Amino acid sequence: MTCCCTYKCEQGRDCPVRKREIETVNRAYIERETVTDPNPYEDVFGTFKALVIVLAVWIAVTLLSYVLWGKL
């Protein structure tokens, strides 16, 4: 049991338990900033490419249905 458990800490800023908790918080704060976001333009280009593919398939199916409808 440490002095921090009894809420009678007399060490102040030099308390090892307090230093350990602050170090954990500081490390988590620093590591949060090191995570890099992916390039947002990669998502835009991927979405645009998917849109072009969907439109191409839709146009092909539409033209095919007009051709088949005309022959029936």
mmCIF file of the N, C-alpha and C atoms, coordinates in Angstrom:
data_MODEL
# 
_entry.id   MODEL 
# 
loop_
_atom_site.group_PDB 
_atom_site.id 
_atom_site.type_symbol 
_atom_site.label_atom_id 
_atom_site.label_alt_id 
_atom_site.label_comp_id 
_atom_site.label_asym_id 
_atom_site.label_entity_id 
_atom_site.label_seq_id 
_atom_site.pdbx_PDB_ins_code 
_atom_site.Cartn_x 
_atom_site.Cartn_y 
_atom_site.Cartn_z 
_atom_site.occupancy 
_atom_site.B_iso_or_equiv 
_atom_site.pdbx_formal_charge 
_atom_site.auth_seq_id 
_atom_site.auth_comp_id 
_atom_site.auth_asym_id 
_atom_site.auth_atom_id 
_atom_site.pdbx_PDB_model_num 
ATOM 1   N N  . MET A 1 1  ? 0.846   -1.169 0.000   1.00 0.00 ? 1  MET A N  1 
ATOM 2   C CA . MET A 1 1  ? 0.000   0.000  0.000   1.00 0.00 ? 1  MET A CA 1 
ATOM 3   C C  . MET A 1 1  ? 0.894   1.234  0.000   1.00 0.00 ? 1  MET A C  1 
ATOM 4   N N  . THR A 1 2  ? 0.607   2.146  -0.888  1.00 0.00 ? 2  THR A N  1 
ATOM 5   C CA . THR A 1 2  ? 1.412   3.355  -0.969  1.00 0.00 ? 2  THR A CA 1 
ATOM 6   C C  . THR A 1 2  ? 0.711   4.487  -0.230  1.00 0.00 ? 2  THR A C  1 
ATOM 7   N N  . CYS A 1 3  ? 1.433   5.564  -0.089  1.00 0.00 ? 3  CYS A N  1 
ATOM 8   C CA . CYS A 1 3  ? 0.843   6.720  0.589   1.00 0.00 ? 3  CYS A CA 1 
ATOM 9   C C  . CYS A 1 3  ? -0.281  7.319  -0.237  1.00 0.00 ? 3  CYS A C  1 
ATOM 10  N N  . CYS A 1 4  ? -0.277  7.076  -1.557  1.00 0.00 ? 4  CYS A N  1 
ATOM 11  C CA . CYS A 1 4  ? -1.342  7.617  -2.410  1.00 0.00 ? 4  CYS A CA 1 
ATOM 12  C C  . CYS A 1 4  ? -2.660  6.881  -2.177  1.00 0.00 ? 4  CYS A C  1 
ATOM 13  N N  . CYS A 1 5  ? -2.593  5.640  -1.712  1.00 0.00 ? 5  CYS A N  1 
ATOM 14  C CA . CYS A 1 5  ? -3.817  4.886  -1.441  1.00 0.00 ? 5  CYS A CA 1 
ATOM 15  C C  . CYS A 1 5  ? -4.531  5.414  -0.206  1.00 0.00 ? 5  CYS A C  1 
ATOM 16  N N  . THR A 1 6  ? -3.809  5.985  0.708   1.00 0.00 ? 6  THR A N  1 
ATOM 17  C CA . THR A 1 6  ? -4.413  6.504  1.945   1.00 0.00 ? 6  THR A CA 1 
ATOM 18  C C  . THR A 1 6  ? -4.733  7.987  1.835   1.00 0.00 ? 6  THR A C  1 
ATOM 19  N N  . TYR A 1 7  ? -4.417  8.595  0.710   1.00 0.00 ? 7  TYR A N  1 
ATOM 20  C CA . TYR A 1 7  ? -4.646  10.022 0.466   1.00 0.00 ? 7  TYR A CA 1 
ATOM 21  C C  . TYR A 1 7  ? -3.917  10.908 1.478   1.00 0.00 ? 7  TYR A C  1 
ATOM 22  N N  . LYS A 1 8  ? -2.772  10.434 1.939   1.00 0.00 ? 8  LYS A N  1 
ATOM 23  C CA . LYS A 1 8  ? -1.956  11.225 2.852   1.00 0.00 ? 8  LYS A CA 1 
ATOM 24  C C  . LYS A 1 8  ? -0.541  11.345 2.289   1.00 0.00 ? 8  LYS A C  1 
ATOM 25  N N  . CYS A 1 9  ? -0.456  11.673 1.040   1.00 0.00 ? 9  CYS A N  1 
ATOM 26  C CA . CYS A 1 9  ? 0.837   11.774 0.384   1.00 0.00 ? 9  CYS A CA 1 
ATOM 27  C C  . CYS A 1 9  ? 1.556   13.025 0.868   1.00 0.00 ? 9  CYS A C  1 
ATOM 28  N N  . GLU A 1 10 ? 2.763   12.829 1.310   1.00 0.00 ? 10 GLU A N  1 
ATOM 29  C CA . GLU A 1 10 ? 3.562   13.949 1.807   1.00 0.00 ? 10 GLU A CA 1 
ATOM 30  C C  . GLU A 1 10 ? 4.743   14.238 0.887   1.00 0.00 ? 10 GLU A C  1 
ATOM 31  N N  . GLN A 1 11 ? 4.838   13.549 -0.245  1.00 0.00 ? 11 GLN A N  1 
ATOM 32  C CA . GLN A 1 11 ? 5.977   13.717 -1.135  1.00 0.00 ? 11 GLN A CA 1 
ATOM 33  C C  . GLN A 1 11 ? 5.739   14.796 -2.191  1.00 0.00 ? 11 GLN A C  1 
ATOM 34  N N  . GLY A 1 12 ? 4.503   15.191 -2.378  1.00 0.00 ? 12 GLY A N  1 
ATOM 35  C CA . GLY A 1 12 ? 4.206   16.259 -3.327  1.00 0.00 ? 12 GLY A CA 1 
ATOM 36  C C  . GLY A 1 12 ? 4.529   15.878 -4.757  1.00 0.00 ? 12 GLY A C  1 
ATOM 37  N N  . ARG A 1 13 ? 5.277   16.753 -5.443  1.00 0.00 ? 13 ARG A N  1 
ATOM 38  C CA . ARG A 1 13 ? 5.592   16.522 -6.856  1.00 0.00 ? 13 ARG A CA 1 
ATOM 39  C C  . ARG A 1 13 ? 6.582   15.393 -7.060  1.00 0.00 ? 13 ARG A C  1 
ATOM 40  N N  . ASP A 1 14 ? 7.256   14.963 -6.031  1.00 0.00 ? 14 ASP A N  1 
ATOM 41  C CA . ASP A 1 14 ? 8.242   13.891 -6.158  1.00 0.00 ? 14 ASP A CA 1 
ATOM 42  C C  . ASP A 1 14 ? 7.642   12.513 -5.936  1.00 0.00 ? 14 ASP A C  1 
ATOM 43  N N  . CYS A 1 15 ? 6.350   12.417 -5.776  1.00 0.00 ? 15 CYS A N  1 
ATOM 44  C CA . CYS A 1 15 ? 5.691   11.133 -5.524  1.00 0.00 ? 15 CYS A CA 1 
ATOM 45  C C  . CYS A 1 15 ? 5.900   10.215 -6.725  1.00 0.00 ? 15 CYS A C  1 
ATOM 46  N N  . PRO A 1 16 ? 6.456   9.025  -6.537  1.00 0.00 ? 16 PRO A N  1 
ATOM 47  C CA . PRO A 1 16 ? 6.715   8.121  -7.668  1.00 0.00 ? 16 PRO A CA 1 
ATOM 48  C C  . PRO A 1 16 ? 5.433   7.639  -8.338  1.00 0.00 ? 16 PRO A C  1 
ATOM 49  N N  . VAL A 1 17 ? 4.370   7.461  -7.583  1.00 0.00 ? 17 VAL A N  1 
ATOM 50  C CA . VAL A 1 17 ? 3.104   7.030  -8.175  1.00 0.00 ? 17 VAL A CA 1 
ATOM 51  C C  . VAL A 1 17 ? 2.554   8.138  -9.069  1.00 0.00 ? 17 VAL A C  1 
ATOM 52  N N  . ARG A 1 18 ? 2.618   9.364  -8.605  1.00 0.00 ? 18 ARG A N  1 
ATOM 53  C CA . ARG A 1 18 ? 2.149   10.505 -9.385  1.00 0.00 ? 18 ARG A CA 1 
ATOM 54  C C  . ARG A 1 18 ? 2.985   10.656 -10.653 1.00 0.00 ? 18 ARG A C  1 
ATOM 55  N N  . LYS A 1 19 ? 4.309   10.515 -10.536 1.00 0.00 ? 19 LYS A N  1 
ATOM 56  C CA . LYS A 1 19 ? 5.181   10.629 -11.707 1.00 0.00 ? 19 LYS A CA 1 
ATOM 57  C C  . LYS A 1 19 ? 4.867   9.555  -12.739 1.00 0.00 ? 19 LYS A C  1 
ATOM 58  N N  . ARG A 1 20 ? 4.592   8.337  -12.270 1.00 0.00 ? 20 ARG A N  1 
ATOM 59  C CA . ARG A 1 20 ? 4.286   7.237  -13.183 1.00 0.00 ? 20 ARG A CA 1 
ATOM 60  C C  . ARG A 1 20 ? 2.977   7.509  -13.926 1.00 0.00 ? 20 ARG A C  1 
ATOM 61  N N  . GLU A 1 21 ? 1.964   7.993  -13.226 1.00 0.00 ? 21 GLU A N  1 
ATOM 62  C CA . GLU A 1 21 ? 0.686   8.288  -13.876 1.00 0.00 ? 21 GLU A CA 1 
ATOM 63  C C  . GLU A 1 21 ? 0.818   9.423  -14.881 1.00 0.00 ? 21 GLU A C  1 
ATOM 64  N N  . ILE A 1 22 ? 1.569   10.452 -14.526 1.00 0.00 ? 22 ILE A N  1 
ATOM 65  C CA . ILE A 1 22 ? 1.765   11.578 -15.445 1.00 0.00 ? 22 ILE A CA 1 
ATOM 66  C C  . ILE A 1 22 ? 2.562   11.139 -16.669 1.00 0.00 ? 22 ILE A C  1 
ATOM 67  N N  . GLU A 1 23 ? 3.551   10.287 -16.474 1.00 0.00 ? 23 GLU A N  1 
ATOM 68  C CA . GLU A 1 23 ? 4.352   9.795  -17.602 1.00 0.00 ? 23 GLU A CA 1 
ATOM 69  C C  . GLU A 1 23 ? 3.480   8.980  -18.558 1.00 0.00 ? 23 GLU A C  1 
ATOM 70  N N  . THR A 1 24 ? 2.559   8.185  -18.018 1.00 0.00 ? 24 THR A N  1 
ATOM 71  C CA . THR A 1 24 ? 1.660   7.405  -18.866 1.00 0.00 ? 24 THR A CA 1 
ATOM 72  C C  . THR A 1 24 ? 0.755   8.319  -19.691 1.00 0.00 ? 24 THR A C  1 
ATOM 73  N N  . VAL A 1 25 ? 0.228   9.351  -19.053 1.00 0.00 ? 25 VAL A N  1 
ATOM 74  C CA . VAL A 1 25 ? -0.640  10.294 -19.758 1.00 0.00 ? 25 VAL A CA 1 
ATOM 75  C C  . VAL A 1 25 ? 0.149   11.035 -20.831 1.00 0.00 ? 25 VAL A C  1 
ATOM 76  N N  . ASN A 1 26 ? 1.351   11.484 -20.501 1.00 0.00 ? 26 ASN A N  1 
ATOM 77  C CA . ASN A 1 26 ? 2.182   12.202 -21.476 1.00 0.00 ? 26 ASN A CA 1 
ATOM 78  C C  . ASN A 1 26 ? 2.542   11.319 -22.661 1.00 0.00 ? 26 ASN A C  1 
ATOM 79  N N  . ARG A 1 27 ? 2.877   10.060 -22.412 1.00 0.00 ? 27 ARG A N  1 
ATOM 80  C CA . ARG A 1 27 ? 3.241   9.143  -23.491 1.00 0.00 ? 27 ARG A CA 1 
ATOM 81  C C  . ARG A 1 27 ? 2.049   8.909  -24.415 1.00 0.00 ? 27 ARG A C  1 
ATOM 82  N N  . ALA A 1 28 ? 0.863   8.741  -23.840 1.00 0.00 ? 28 ALA A N  1 
ATOM 83  C CA . ALA A 1 28 ? -0.332  8.537  -24.661 1.00 0.00 ? 28 ALA A CA 1 
ATOM 84  C C  . ALA A 1 28 ? -0.629  9.781  -25.491 1.00 0.00 ? 28 ALA A C  1 
ATOM 85  N N  . TYR A 1 29 ? -0.416  10.958 -24.937 1.00 0.00 ? 29 TYR A N  1 
ATOM 86  C CA . TYR A 1 29 ? -0.664  12.189 -25.672 1.00 0.00 ? 29 TYR A CA 1 
ATOM 87  C C  . TYR A 1 29 ? 0.309   12.338 -26.839 1.00 0.00 ? 29 TYR A C  1 
ATOM 88  N N  . ILE A 1 30 ? 1.572   12.004 -26.610 1.00 0.00 ? 30 ILE A N  1 
ATOM 89  C CA . ILE A 1 30 ? 2.582   12.108 -27.673 1.00 0.00 ? 30 ILE A CA 1 
ATOM 90  C C  . ILE A 1 30 ? 2.318   11.082 -28.768 1.00 0.00 ? 30 ILE A C  1 
ATOM 91  N N  . GLU A 1 31 ? 1.971   9.849  -28.395 1.00 0.00 ? 31 GLU A N  1 
ATOM 92  C CA . GLU A 1 31 ? 1.733   8.801  -29.388 1.00 0.00 ? 31 GLU A CA 1 
ATOM 93  C C  . GLU A 1 31 ? 0.480   9.090  -30.204 1.00 0.00 ? 31 GLU A C  1 
ATOM 94  N N  . ARG A 1 32 ? -0.461  9.819  -29.659 1.00 0.00 ? 32 ARG A N  1 
ATOM 95  C CA . ARG A 1 32 ? -1.671  10.164 -30.391 1.00 0.00 ? 32 ARG A CA 1 
ATOM 96  C C  . ARG A 1 32 ? -1.329  11.041 -31.586 1.00 0.00 ? 32 ARG A C  1 
ATOM 97  N N  . GLU A 1 33 ? -0.352  11.892 -31.464 1.00 0.00 ? 33 GLU A N  1 
ATOM 98  C CA . GLU A 1 33 ? 0.032   12.800 -32.536 1.00 0.00 ? 33 GLU A CA 1 
ATOM 99  C C  . GLU A 1 33 ? 0.874   12.120 -33.610 1.00 0.00 ? 33 GLU A C  1 
ATOM 100 N N  . THR A 1 34 ? 1.494   10.985 -33.299 1.00 0.00 ? 34 THR A N  1 
ATOM 101 C CA . THR A 1 34 ? 2.365   10.341 -34.273 1.00 0.00 ? 34 THR A CA 1 
ATOM 102 C C  . THR A 1 34 ? 1.594   9.497  -35.279 1.00 0.00 ? 34 THR A C  1 
ATOM 103 N N  . VAL A 1 35 ? 0.319   9.237  -35.034 1.00 0.00 ? 35 VAL A N  1 
ATOM 104 C CA . VAL A 1 35 ? -0.471  8.460  -35.973 1.00 0.00 ? 35 VAL A CA 1 
ATOM 105 C C  . VAL A 1 35 ? -0.772  9.351  -37.170 1.00 0.00 ? 35 VAL A C  1 
ATOM 106 N N  . THR A 1 36 ? -0.349  8.894  -38.327 1.00 0.00 ? 36 THR A N  1 
ATOM 107 C CA . THR A 1 36 ? -0.550  9.706  -39.528 1.00 0.00 ? 36 THR A CA 1 
ATOM 108 C C  . THR A 1 36 ? -1.802  9.236  -40.252 1.00 0.00 ? 36 THR A C  1 
ATOM 109 N N  . ASP A 1 37 ? -2.551  10.173 -40.739 1.00 0.00 ? 37 ASP A N  1 
ATOM 110 C CA . ASP A 1 37 ? -3.736  9.848  -41.519 1.00 0.00 ? 37 ASP A CA 1 
ATOM 111 C C  . ASP A 1 37 ? -3.306  9.502  -42.938 1.00 0.00 ? 37 ASP A C  1 
ATOM 112 N N  . PRO A 1 38 ? -4.001  8.562  -43.557 1.00 0.00 ? 38 PRO A N  1 
ATOM 113 C CA . PRO A 1 38 ? -3.663  8.260  -44.944 1.00 0.00 ? 38 PRO A CA 1 
ATOM 114 C C  . PRO A 1 38 ? -3.973  9.455  -45.832 1.00 0.00 ? 38 PRO A C  1 
ATOM 115 N N  . ASN A 1 39 ? -3.416  9.429  -46.995 1.00 0.00 ? 39 ASN A N  1 
ATOM 116 C CA . ASN A 1 39 ? -3.635  10.511 -47.958 1.00 0.00 ? 39 ASN A CA 1 
ATOM 117 C C  . ASN A 1 39 ? -5.113  10.551 -48.339 1.00 0.00 ? 39 ASN A C  1 
ATOM 118 N N  . PRO A 1 40 ? -5.805  11.651 -48.071 1.00 0.00 ? 40 PRO A N  1 
ATOM 119 C CA . PRO A 1 40 ? -7.241  11.684 -48.387 1.00 0.00 ? 40 PRO A CA 1 
ATOM 120 C C  . PRO A 1 40 ? -7.517  11.638 -49.880 1.00 0.00 ? 40 PRO A C  1 
ATOM 121 N N  . TYR A 1 41 ? -6.561  12.027 -50.715 1.00 0.00 ? 41 TYR A N  1 
ATOM 122 C CA . TYR A 1 41 ? -6.778  12.009 -52.154 1.00 0.00 ? 41 TYR A CA 1 
ATOM 123 C C  . TYR A 1 41 ? -6.811  10.593 -52.703 1.00 0.00 ? 41 TYR A C  1 
ATOM 124 N N  . GLU A 1 42 ? -6.185  9.650  -52.009 1.00 0.00 ? 42 GLU A N  1 
ATOM 125 C CA . GLU A 1 42 ? -6.263  8.261  -52.447 1.00 0.00 ? 42 GLU A CA 1 
ATOM 126 C C  . GLU A 1 42 ? -7.698  7.772  -52.377 1.00 0.00 ? 42 GLU A C  1 
ATOM 127 N N  . ASP A 1 43 ? -8.420  8.163  -51.344 1.00 0.00 ? 43 ASP A N  1 
ATOM 128 C CA . ASP A 1 43 ? -9.822  7.775  -51.227 1.00 0.00 ? 43 ASP A CA 1 
ATOM 129 C C  . ASP A 1 43 ? -10.655 8.424  -52.314 1.00 0.00 ? 43 ASP A C  1 
ATOM 130 N N  . VAL A 1 44 ? -10.359 9.664  -52.647 1.00 0.00 ? 44 VAL A N  1 
ATOM 131 C CA . VAL A 1 44 ? -11.122 10.362 -53.678 1.00 0.00 ? 44 VAL A CA 1 
ATOM 132 C C  . VAL A 1 44 ? -10.907 9.697  -55.028 1.00 0.00 ? 44 VAL A C  1 
ATOM 133 N N  . PHE A 1 45 ? -9.663  9.381  -55.354 1.00 0.00 ? 45 PHE A N  1 
ATOM 134 C CA . PHE A 1 45 ? -9.379  8.741  -56.635 1.00 0.00 ? 45 PHE A CA 1 
ATOM 135 C C  . PHE A 1 45 ? -10.003 7.345  -56.695 1.00 0.00 ? 45 PHE A C  1 
ATOM 136 N N  . GLY A 1 46 ? -9.969  6.613  -55.596 1.00 0.00 ? 46 GLY A N  1 
ATOM 137 C CA . GLY A 1 46 ? -10.596 5.296  -55.563 1.00 0.00 ? 46 GLY A CA 1 
ATOM 138 C C  . GLY A 1 46 ? -12.100 5.385  -55.739 1.00 0.00 ? 46 GLY A C  1 
ATOM 139 N N  . THR A 1 47 ? -12.712 6.376  -55.109 1.00 0.00 ? 47 THR A N  1 
ATOM 140 C CA . THR A 1 47 ? -14.151 6.567  -55.240 1.00 0.00 ? 47 THR A CA 1 
ATOM 141 C C  . THR A 1 47 ? -14.515 6.981  -56.658 1.00 0.00 ? 47 THR A C  1 
ATOM 142 N N  . PHE A 1 48 ? -13.725 7.860  -57.255 1.00 0.00 ? 48 PHE A N  1 
ATOM 143 C CA . PHE A 1 48 ? -13.980 8.292  -58.628 1.00 0.00 ? 48 PHE A CA 1 
ATOM 144 C C  . PHE A 1 48 ? -13.844 7.119  -59.595 1.00 0.00 ? 48 PHE A C  1 
ATOM 145 N N  . LYS A 1 49 ? -12.829 6.292  -59.378 1.00 0.00 ? 49 LYS A N  1 
ATOM 146 C CA . LYS A 1 49 ? -12.624 5.127  -60.238 1.00 0.00 ? 49 LYS A CA 1 
ATOM 147 C C  . LYS A 1 49 ? -13.816 4.173  -60.116 1.00 0.00 ? 49 LYS A C  1 
ATOM 148 N N  . ALA A 1 50 ? -14.303 3.961  -58.909 1.00 0.00 ? 50 ALA A N  1 
ATOM 149 C CA . ALA A 1 50 ? -15.467 3.094  -58.712 1.00 0.00 ? 50 ALA A CA 1 
ATOM 150 C C  . ALA A 1 50 ? -16.704 3.695  -59.379 1.00 0.00 ? 50 ALA A C  1 
ATOM 151 N N  . LEU A 1 51 ? -16.857 5.006  -59.305 1.00 0.00 ? 51 LEU A N  1 
ATOM 152 C CA . LEU A 1 51 ? -17.990 5.671  -59.948 1.00 0.00 ? 51 LEU A CA 1 
ATOM 153 C C  . LEU A 1 51 ? -17.946 5.484  -61.467 1.00 0.00 ? 51 LEU A C  1 
ATOM 154 N N  . VAL A 1 52 ? -16.769 5.631  -62.052 1.00 0.00 ? 52 VAL A N  1 
ATOM 155 C CA . VAL A 1 52 ? -16.617 5.450  -63.499 1.00 0.00 ? 52 VAL A CA 1 
ATOM 156 C C  . VAL A 1 52 ? -16.958 4.014  -63.889 1.00 0.00 ? 52 VAL A C  1 
ATOM 157 N N  . ILE A 1 53 ? -16.530 3.055  -63.095 1.00 0.00 ? 53 ILE A N  1 
ATOM 158 C CA . ILE A 1 53 ? -16.815 1.647  -63.396 1.00 0.00 ? 53 ILE A CA 1 
ATOM 159 C C  . ILE A 1 53 ? -18.314 1.381  -63.314 1.00 0.00 ? 53 ILE A C  1 
ATOM 160 N N  . VAL A 1 54 ? -18.964 1.903  -62.291 1.00 0.00 ? 54 VAL A N  1 
ATOM 161 C CA . VAL A 1 54 ? -20.410 1.700  -62.148 1.00 0.00 ? 54 VAL A CA 1 
ATOM 162 C C  . VAL A 1 54 ? -21.162 2.341  -63.306 1.00 0.00 ? 54 VAL A C  1 
ATOM 163 N N  . LEU A 1 55 ? -20.763 3.544  -63.690 1.00 0.00 ? 55 LEU A N  1 
ATOM 164 C CA . LEU A 1 55 ? -21.417 4.201  -64.823 1.00 0.00 ? 55 LEU A CA 1 
ATOM 165 C C  . LEU A 1 55 ? -21.202 3.420  -66.117 1.00 0.00 ? 55 LEU A C  1 
ATOM 166 N N  . ALA A 1 56 ? -20.002 2.902  -66.333 1.00 0.00 ? 56 ALA A N  1 
ATOM 167 C CA . ALA A 1 56 ? -19.716 2.135  -67.544 1.00 0.00 ? 56 ALA A CA 1 
ATOM 168 C C  . ALA A 1 56 ? -20.571 0.872  -67.593 1.00 0.00 ? 56 ALA A C  1 
ATOM 169 N N  . VAL A 1 57 ? -20.692 0.186  -66.480 1.00 0.00 ? 57 VAL A N  1 
ATOM 170 C CA . VAL A 1 57 ? -21.519 -1.025 -66.447 1.00 0.00 ? 57 VAL A CA 1 
ATOM 171 C C  . VAL A 1 57 ? -22.982 -0.671 -66.674 1.00 0.00 ? 57 VAL A C  1 
ATOM 172 N N  . TRP A 1 58 ? -23.444 0.407  -66.050 1.00 0.00 ? 58 TRP A N  1 
ATOM 173 C CA . TRP A 1 58 ? -24.840 0.832  -66.211 1.00 0.00 ? 58 TRP A CA 1 
ATOM 174 C C  . TRP A 1 58 ? -25.139 1.190  -67.665 1.00 0.00 ? 58 TRP A C  1 
ATOM 175 N N  . ILE A 1 59 ? -24.234 1.917  -68.312 1.00 0.00 ? 59 ILE A N  1 
ATOM 176 C CA . ILE A 1 59 ? -24.427 2.285  -69.724 1.00 0.00 ? 59 ILE A CA 1 
ATOM 177 C C  . ILE A 1 59 ? -24.421 1.039  -70.604 1.00 0.00 ? 59 ILE A C  1 
ATOM 178 N N  . ALA A 1 60 ? -23.515 0.095  -70.328 1.00 0.00 ? 60 ALA A N  1 
ATOM 179 C CA . ALA A 1 60 ? -23.457 -1.132 -71.127 1.00 0.00 ? 60 ALA A CA 1 
ATOM 180 C C  . ALA A 1 60 ? -24.732 -1.946 -70.976 1.00 0.00 ? 60 ALA A C  1 
ATOM 181 N N  . VAL A 1 61 ? -25.235 -2.056 -69.755 1.00 0.00 ? 61 VAL A N  1 
ATOM 182 C CA . VAL A 1 61 ? -26.472 -2.820 -69.541 1.00 0.00 ? 61 VAL A CA 1 
ATOM 183 C C  . VAL A 1 61 ? -27.640 -2.114 -70.203 1.00 0.00 ? 61 VAL A C  1 
ATOM 184 N N  . THR A 1 62 ? -27.675 -0.790 -70.119 1.00 0.00 ? 62 THR A N  1 
ATOM 185 C CA . THR A 1 62 ? -28.760 -0.033 -70.754 1.00 0.00 ? 62 THR A CA 1 
ATOM 186 C C  . THR A 1 62 ? -28.731 -0.207 -72.267 1.00 0.00 ? 62 THR A C  1 
ATOM 187 N N  . LEU A 1 63 ? -27.574 -0.077 -72.872 1.00 0.00 ? 63 LEU A N  1 
ATOM 188 C CA . LEU A 1 63 ? -27.468 -0.262 -74.326 1.00 0.00 ? 63 LEU A CA 1 
ATOM 189 C C  . LEU A 1 63 ? -27.823 -1.688 -74.726 1.00 0.00 ? 63 LEU A C  1 
ATOM 190 N N  . LEU A 1 64 ? -27.370 -2.653 -73.952 1.00 0.00 ? 64 LEU A N  1 
ATOM 191 C CA . LEU A 1 64 ? -27.682 -4.052 -74.245 1.00 0.00 ? 64 LEU A CA 1 
ATOM 192 C C  . LEU A 1 64 ? -29.181 -4.300 -74.139 1.00 0.00 ? 64 LEU A C  1 
ATOM 193 N N  . SER A 1 65 ? -29.819 -3.706 -73.171 1.00 0.00 ? 65 SER A N  1 
ATOM 194 C CA . SER A 1 65 ? -31.274 -3.902 -73.031 1.00 0.00 ? 65 SER A CA 1 
ATOM 195 C C  . SER A 1 65 ? -32.019 -3.244 -74.191 1.00 0.00 ? 65 SER A C  1 
ATOM 196 N N  . TYR A 1 66 ? -31.573 -2.079 -74.670 1.00 0.00 ? 66 TYR A N  1 
ATOM 197 C CA . TYR A 1 66 ? -32.211 -1.435 -75.828 1.00 0.00 ? 66 TYR A CA 1 
ATOM 198 C C  . TYR A 1 66 ? -32.045 -2.275 -77.091 1.00 0.00 ? 66 TYR A C  1 
ATOM 199 N N  . VAL A 1 67 ? -30.851 -2.859 -77.246 1.00 0.00 ? 67 VAL A N  1 
ATOM 200 C CA . VAL A 1 67 ? -30.595 -3.697 -78.418 1.00 0.00 ? 67 VAL A CA 1 
ATOM 201 C C  . VAL A 1 67 ? -31.471 -4.952 -78.362 1.00 0.00 ? 67 VAL A C  1 
ATOM 202 N N  . LEU A 1 68 ? -31.539 -5.581 -77.207 1.00 0.00 ? 68 LEU A N  1 
ATOM 203 C CA . LEU A 1 68 ? -32.344 -6.792 -77.067 1.00 0.00 ? 68 LEU A CA 1 
ATOM 204 C C  . LEU A 1 68 ? -33.834 -6.467 -77.140 1.00 0.00 ? 68 LEU A C  1 
ATOM 205 N N  . TRP A 1 69 ? -34.257 -5.357 -76.611 1.00 0.00 ? 69 TRP A N  1 
ATOM 206 C CA . TRP A 1 69 ? -35.670 -4.974 -76.642 1.00 0.00 ? 69 TRP A CA 1 
ATOM 207 C C  . TRP A 1 69 ? -36.101 -4.686 -78.082 1.00 0.00 ? 69 TRP A C  1 
ATOM 208 N N  . GLY A 1 70 ? -35.193 -4.097 -78.848 1.00 0.00 ? 70 GLY A N  1 
ATOM 209 C CA . GLY A 1 70 ? -35.514 -3.791 -80.237 1.00 0.00 ? 70 GLY A CA 1 
ATOM 210 C C  . GLY A 1 70 ? -35.658 -5.053 -81.091 1.00 0.00 ? 70 GLY A C  1 
ATOM 211 N N  . LYS A 1 71 ? -34.922 -6.111 -80.751 1.00 0.00 ? 71 LYS A N  1 
ATOM 212 C CA . LYS A 1 71 ? -34.972 -7.352 -81.532 1.00 0.00 ? 71 LYS A CA 1 
ATOM 213 C C  . LYS A 1 71 ? -36.181 -8.198 -81.146 1.00 0.00 ? 71 LYS A C  1 
ATOM 214 N N  . LEU A 1 72 ? -36.729 -7.981 -79.979 1.00 0.00 ? 72 LEU A N  1 
ATOM 215 C CA . LEU A 1 72 ? -37.863 -8.810 -79.562 1.00 0.00 ? 72 LEU A CA 1 
ATOM 216 C C  . LEU A 1 72 ? -39.115 -8.331 -80.122 1.00 0.00 ? 72 LEU A C  1 
# 
